[in-house]
Amino acid sequence: MSEKRSSVAPTVARLPQYTKADQEEILGNSDDPFGVASTGLAWLPKEEHFGIRHEDRLVAHAGLLRLPVAIGDTATEVVGVGGVAVAPRMQGRGLARLVVAAALEHARTMGPEHALLFCRPPLVPLYKRLGWHPLDDDVVVEQPEGRLVTMPLRTMVTPLRDEARWPSGSIRLYSLPM
């Protein structure tokens, strides 16, 4: 039996908070809901949250966090995008596009010229369709106890301003990844 699709367009709302229970409502109870536990990395929680509800259940999420970064010799900031999730039963309906677009619309008000995310290689085509660009340069991120590690996931960026151009140079995130 196939699930009936609603003819009502989903709407994205800013969420006052996003808890572990909210994440489990979308992705279920898993030790590795994003498929990145094998990286061994510690991650920052996001500060701004956007979600889509369907039949009183949270079915999609994207989070944002403003972060310090150096690109070459230039210190700046980016808006980190993370925690992007769509309930498995709701995938293929454009919800990732909607929730990420709403999050990026808010990110444009936060100051930085670029948004940055880290993703598993199978998700690169999705983010490319959403206007993100993969970076060829390695990104160094902080980890507990002052360790610096090269991000093993694919790094992607998107401009938040029409005139924004990603500079060339080595990339260092001055925090845990998001």
Disulfide bonds with the S-S distance in Angstrom:
none
